[in-house]
C-alpha cells in the first residue's frame, strides 16, 4: 500500500471522477465503487480544531492529518473486504478510514491491448483524538502491508527501500513504455519497407532482363527472315537481295548479221 497526503480538492476530484482524465476509460467507470463516511474538508477542519484545543496553536502547514493509501487490488476485490481492512487498521493503529474508492477504469493502452490499473484509494484520518498525528514506525508500515494482503487475500510483497511511483510518475512510465513499443513498431515497419523495396528492385531487374531477351529474339527473327531464299528463286537459280526482292537476270539476245545472198 502506498500512502500520501490527501488534499482537498485534488483527491476527491480524482476519486469521484469530477474531471476528465486521459488514462481513464469512461465506459468502464460504472465498475467503480465508493464508500464515504465524511468529506476531506470537514475531517481536516475537525483535526485542526482538536489540535488547536490541545496545543493552543494552529497546526503546521506541512502537517498531514489526512492521508490516502493506494492499494493494488484484484478484479474480484469487494468493498466489504476493504472495509474489513480499514476496521483492523483502526483497531491496531488508531487510524480511521472515512472514504474508500475502488477504481477499475484506469490503465493505459499499449500498441496491442488495454492494460488496467486496478486499485483502491483509502482515505484515513491520521490523527489521535487530541489532533496530533499518529506516528508509525517502519515495522508498523510493514505490518500494515501484511494486514492489507491478508484482508484482501493477496500475496504479500517483499519489503524494500524502493520508493513507490506517484500517479504522475506512473503515467510517465506508462508513456515511456508506449513510446518504446511505438518505436519498435516503427523500426519493424521500416525493416519491412526496406525488404519490399529490395524485392521491387529485384523484380524490376528481372523485368528488364526479360524485355532485353525479347528484343534480342525479335532482332534475330528479323535477321533470319531477311536471309531466307524463296523456293522458286532457289529452283531457278535466281537470287534474292537482302530485302527479299527477286533479282531477274536479263538474258542477252544475239542478233545475227544478215548475210547477202549468193
Order of alpha helices (4+ residues) and beta strands (2+ residues): beta-alpha-beta-alpha-beta-alpha-beta-beta-beta-beta-alpha-alpha-alpha-beta-beta
